[in-house]
Every structure is written in structure tokens, then in C-alpha cells.
Amino acid sequence: MKSFFDTNILVYLFDADSPEKRRKARSLFQRHAEAGDILLSTQVLQEFYVTVTHKLARPLDAAVAAETVSSFAELPLVQIDSALIVSAIHRSRSNQLSFWDALIVQAAIEGHASTLYSEDMQHGQMFDSLRVVNPFS
């Protein structure tokens, strides 16, 4: 069973201004890294880099962020391609999700994840056989 990590969970690994969420995110990530079941997407890598270098109150140095993205890129990745974009558009319309959230959901489903860790969607929400889990709730 794979676990898909949304961008916000990865960002909290480095957010010094949210110590409790940072602790929980690190514990969750470490547990799943040891189990070898983490799944990410190319969208998550892009969003992570922009967020940690520009949106945190104390941003990461660009070189550190780039190194971190390189490390994350060694994990299993779902590539965002045109077919995935089209299926995310349909998911967005049918489930009333933002396009970006729908793209995360579709990437998780197409990567055969059973769990999507995200702070941005409703805890417990189901999309086909994918369950959304907010690890901070």
C-alpha cells in the first residue's frame, strides 16, 4: 500500500515556525520512508521548491531546497503528463475540487496509493479507493 504525500506535508518537514506540525510531519515521513511506501508527483516537487524558497516566513536557501528536491526525486514519482491533466480536469469537475487538488488526487490514484496525506482536503474523504488523511487533525 502506497502513501501519497501532498506538498504541504513535505513543507512542514522544514517549517521552523510550526514546530508541532514539523514534528508530526517528520515522524510520519520517517515511518513511511522506512516502510518504503512513499509516493510523490512531479507537481509536488515543483510546489515544494517554490513554497520553501518563497512562501515560508524563514525560507530555505535555494541550494538546500534544490538538494532536498533531488533527494525527494529519488522516491517513486508519478509523472504529470497530458493524460493525467485531462483526467484531473474531469475529477475537478465531477468532485468540485480545485484543479490543483484534483491533480494531486489523480496522481495518487494512478500511482496506486491507498492514502493521501494532505492538510488541504477533508479528512476521511474518499476518492475511489483513495482515503484522504490529515495527519494534523
C-alpha positions in Angstrom: 0.0 0.0 0.0 1.5 3.3 -1.1 1.1 6.6 0.7 1.0 9.8 -1.3 2.4 12.9 0.3 0.9 16.3 -0.6 3.2 19.3 -0.8 2.0 20.8 2.5 3.2 17.8 4.5 6.7 18.0 2.9 6.8 21.7 3.6 6.2 21.2 7.3 9.3 19.0 7.4 11.2 22.3 7.1 8.9 24.9 8.6 10.6 26.0 11.8 7.6 28.3 12.6 5.2 25.3 13.0 7.1 23.1 15.5 4.3 20.7 16.3 3.3 20.1 12.7 7.0 19.8 11.9 7.4 17.1 14.5 4.3 15.2 13.2 5.3 15.5 9.6 8.9 14.3 10.3 7.6 11.3 12.3 5.1 10.4 9.6 7.6 10.8 6.8 10.2 8.8 8.6 7.8 6.0 9.3 6.7 5.7 5.7 10.3 6.1 4.4 11.3 3.2 6.5 8.4 1.2 5.1 9.3 2.2 1.6 5.8 3.2 0.6 6.1 7.0 -0.1 4.8 8.2 -3.4 5.2 11.8 -4.7 4.5 13.5 -8.0 6.4 15.9 -10.1 3.8 18.6 -9.2 4.6 18.1 -5.5 8.3 18.6 -6.2 7.7 21.8 -8.1 5.3 23.2 -5.5 7.6 22.2 -2.6 10.6 24.1 -4.1 8.5 27.3 -4.7 6.9 27.1 -1.3 10.0 26.5 0.8 12.1 29.1 -1.0 9.5 31.9 -1.3 6.5 31.4 1.0 7.9 30.3 4.4 8.5 33.1 6.9 12.0 31.7 7.1 12.6 30.4 3.6 15.2 27.7 2.8 18.3 28.6 0.9 17.7 27.8 -2.7 20.7 25.4 -2.9 19.3 23.5 0.2 15.9 23.3 -1.3 17.3 22.1 -4.7 19.2 19.4 -2.9 16.1 18.4 -1.0 14.1 18.2 -4.2 16.8 16.0 -5.7 16.5 13.7 -2.7 12.7 13.6 -3.0 13.1 12.8 -6.7 14.7 9.5 -5.8 11.4 8.3 -4.3 8.7 6.8 -6.5 7.2 9.6 -8.6 4.1 10.0 -10.7 4.9 12.0 -13.8 2.4 14.7 -14.6 1.6 14.2 -18.3 -1.2 15.3 -20.6 -3.4 12.2 -19.9 -3.2 12.9 -16.1 -4.0 16.5 -16.7 -7.1 15.6 -18.6 -8.3 13.1 -16.0 -7.6 15.7 -13.3 -9.9 18.2 -15.1 -12.7 15.6 -15.2 -12.1 14.8 -11.4 -12.1 18.6 -10.7 -15.5 19.0 -12.4 -17.1 15.8 -11.0 -15.9 16.2 -7.4 -15.9 20.0 -7.2 -12.2 20.2 -6.4 -9.7 22.9 -7.4 -7.8 21.7 -10.5 -4.6 21.5 -8.4 -6.2 19.3 -5.7 -7.7 17.1 -8.4 -4.3 16.7 -10.0 -2.9 15.6 -6.6 -5.8 13.1 -6.2 -5.4 11.7 -9.7 -1.7 11.3 -9.3 -2.2 9.4 -6.1 -4.9 7.2 -7.7 -2.8 6.5 -10.8 0.2 5.7 -8.6 -1.9 3.1 -6.7 -1.8 4.9 -3.4 -4.4 3.9 -0.7 -3.7 7.0 1.4 -3.3 10.7 0.5 -1.7 12.7 3.4 -2.9 16.3 3.0 -3.9 19.2 5.1 -5.8 20.8 2.2 -8.7 18.3 1.8 -11.3 16.9 4.0 -10.0 14.3 6.5 -11.6 10.9 5.7 -12.8 11.9 2.2 -12.7 9.0 -0.3 -11.9 9.2 -4.0 -12.4 5.8 -5.4 -10.2 3.6 -3.1 -8.0 6.6 -2.0 -8.6 8.0 1.5 -7.5 11.5 2.5 -5.8 11.7 5.9 -5.0 15.0 7.6 -2.2 13.9 10.0 -2.6 17.1 12.0 -6.3 16.7 12.9 
